[in-house]
Amino acid sequence: MNSRSRQMTPGRRPATDHAAIERVAFRLFAERGFEETTVDAIAEAVGIARRTLFRYYPSKNDIPWGQFDAGLVHLREFLEATPLDVPVYQAVHRAVLDFNHLDEAAIPQHRQRMRLLLTTPALQAHSVLKYAAWRRVIAEYVAGRYGLSANDLLPRTAGYVSLGMALSAYEQWLDSEDASLPQLLDSALAGLRRYL
């Protein structure tokens, strides 16, 4: 999930950026806990106004998700650019691997991000919305390839199954400090062939 730069008004110097806010927020989450860390505390630590922080993230719950929405745009574009001679299960497999590709330097913070997202009760309701958007991208792609509606059983199942495979790989990765996330994802997603 690579960061996408925010488009700013020409001539206006940005007060901060997404990465700076995330670095500070994750430090505070680690020190105080997610629920105990306020938006005001994050804004103050970054050196910006609360209102400015909300220009970058609509809520505190969105901060752990980083640039997820931009990542979904990329996921959709990656799938749409996949040649039609690539089997659907391979296309989804490759797209999920690409969506979760990380630079080496980003791995420690991503591990912290995923631990927070997968284990913090206060984030679970928000996660449901994010997961639904992710599943929808997969379902729409699968539906398009098979001439179905995204609400039909096969595309819907593809969204749920691929998400479940990715999340189980992430849980395994969080349980083992020396595990390789790309290898775990690749291994889990190999099962897509059975469904697609």
N, C-alpha and C positions, 0 to 999 in steps of 0.2 A: 504494500500500500504506500506508494510513493507520494510525497507531499506535492501538491500543486500550488503554484504561487497565486496569491490573491491579486485580482486586477484592481488597481487603485486609480483614482481620478488623476489625469495627467497634471503634472506640476505639483501635486500634493505629496509631500514626503510621508511615507507610512510611519505610524507611531511605533509599530512593532510588526511581528509576523506570526503566523500560526505556530511555527516551530519554537519560537521563543516562549510563547504562551504555554505550549505543551510542556516544554522543559521545566518551567517553573511550577506548573500545575502538578506534574508528576512528582516533583520533589516534595511539594506540600502534601500531596496525597500519601506519599510514603511516610512522611513525618507525622502527620496528624490523623490520617484516615480520610477516606473519600467524603463521608457524610459530615465530618467535623470541619472540612475545608470549605470556606465560603467563597463566593464569587468575589466579594470585596477583598478578601485576603489574597486571592490570585492576582487581581488587578493591581493591588498595592505592591505586591512583590515584583510584578512585571514593570511597574512604573507607569501605568496607564490608568485612565478613568474606567470605572465600571461600564459606562456607556460605550467606550471604545472597545472593551473586551467583547461586548455583545455584537459588535460589528463583525467580529471574527467567528464567534460561536454563539448560537442562539440561546444556549443554556449551559450550565455546568455539566450536565449529562452528556452534552455533545463533545466536550473536550477530549475525553478518552477515545472517542471515535475518530479523532483527527480529521483527515481529509477524505473520509469514507465516501461521501457523495460524489466527489471528483473521481474517486476510485471506481465507483459504479459506472460513471460515464465511460471511463477507460475500459472497464470490463465489457460493456455493451459494444464499444468500438472494436475491441479485440475479437469478439465473437463474430461481429458483422464482417470483419476483414478476413475471417477464416475461409479458405477455399471450400467450395461445396463438395469437392471430392474427399475431404477429410470426414471420416465418420463422426456422427454427432457425439458419441461418447468420448472420442479423442478430442474433439473441439472443446467440449466442456472441461475435460481434464486439463488440457493445455491452458485454457482461459483461467481456471481457478489457480493453477500454479503461477501464472503470470500475475494475477491479482495479488497474490501473497508473496511476490518476490521482494526481497529486502536487500539493501546494501548492508555489508558487514557491520558498519558503524551504527546502523539503526536497530540492530538486533536486541541490545539490552533494553532500550526503551520500549521496543515492541513487545518484548516478554513481559515487561511491567504493565503495558497497555492491556494485553490479552488476559493477564492474571486478574486485573481490575475488572475487565468486562465480563469474565466468566465466573467470578466469585463474589462480586459485590451485589447484594440483594437490591440496593437502591437503584441499580442500573438495569435490572432485569426487564422492567416494563418498557424502558426506552429501547433496550436491545431487541425486543420483539418487533418494533417498528423497523429498525435497521435490517434485521434478518428478513423481514417480509419484502423489503425493497430489493435486497440481494437475490432472494428466491425468484422474484418477479422477473429480473433480468434474465436469469437462466431459463425460466419457464417460457418467456416470450421468444427466446432464441430457439429452444427445442420445438415450440409450437410452429414457428416459422419454417423450420426445416421439414417438419412432418405434415404441414398443411392443416394444423389443428388450431384450436383456440388456446390461449395461455391458461384458461380455466379448465381445460380438459384434464383428465386423470394423468396421462403420461407426462405432459409438461409440468404439471403441478408436482407430481412425484419426483421428477428430475430435480426440481428446485429444492425440495425437502431432502432428498437423498444426498445430493452433492453438498448441501450445507452441513448435514449431519456428518458426512465423511470428513469434511474440513474441520469441523469443531472437535471431532474425536481425535484427529491428528494434533490439533492445538492442545488439547488436554494432555495427551501423551507427551508432547514437547515440554509443557510446563512441569510435568512430573519428573523430567530428566534433564538436568542442566547440560549434558553433553550430547543430547539428541539433535539430529539434523531436521529442522522443520521441512525443507524441501523434500527430503527422503520420506518423511512420515506422510506428508501430503500426497506424494506420488504413489506411495504404497496404498494409502486409503482410497484414493481416487481410481485406482486400478479396477475396483469393483463396479464402476459405472457401466462397464460393458454389459453386465448382467441386466441392467435396467434399460439401457438405450441401444 
